[in-house]
Amino acid sequence: MESFFHTLKVELVHQRRWATRNEARRDLFAYIEGCDNRQRLHLTLGYITPEPAERN
């Protein structure tokens, strides 16, 4: 989890400021669902993304 939060902060949080909490929630959700779960390869899953790992 520490690695995930570090990556999240480097790639998203430290790159911008949000005017409202709802904007931040929207962007965080989009990052997690769009990038982390569907594109980023995870070492502990055998270098596949979480989405196909859950299907197997």
C-alpha positions in Angstrom: 0.0 0.0 0.0 2.8 2.4 0.7 4.1 2.0 -2.8 0.6 2.7 -4.2 0.2 5.8 -2.2 3.6 7.1 -3.2 2.9 6.5 -6.9 -0.5 8.2 -6.5 1.0 11.2 -4.9 3.8 11.6 -7.4 1.6 11.0 -10.5 -1.5 12.8 -9.5 -1.8 14.6 -6.1 1.4 16.7 -6.3 0.6 17.7 -9.9 -2.5 19.8 -9.3 -4.8 21.5 -6.9 -8.6 20.9 -6.8 -11.2 23.6 -6.1 -13.6 21.2 -4.4 -13.5 17.8 -2.7 -15.8 16.4 -5.4 -13.3 17.3 -8.1 -10.6 15.6 -6.1 -12.8 12.5 -5.6 -13.6 12.3 -9.3 -9.9 12.5 -10.3 -8.8 10.0 -7.7 -11.4 7.6 -8.8 -10.5 8.0 -12.4 -6.8 7.5 -11.6 -7.4 4.3 -9.6 -10.0 2.8 -12.0 -8.5 4.0 -15.2 -4.7 3.9 -14.7 -3.9 1.7 -11.7 -6.4 -1.1 -12.2 -6.4 -1.3 -16.0 -2.9 -0.3 -17.1 -0.2 -0.5 -14.4 1.5 -3.9 -14.1 1.8 -5.2 -10.6 4.8 -7.2 -9.5 2.9 -9.2 -6.8 0.4 -10.3 -9.4 3.0 -11.7 -11.8 3.2 -8.5 -13.9 -0.4 -8.3 -14.9 -3.0 -5.7 -14.0 -5.5 -6.2 -11.2 -8.5 -6.5 -13.5 -7.5 -9.8 -15.2 -6.0 -11.1 -11.9 -9.5 -10.8 -10.3 -11.1 -12.6 -13.2 -8.7 -15.6 -12.8 
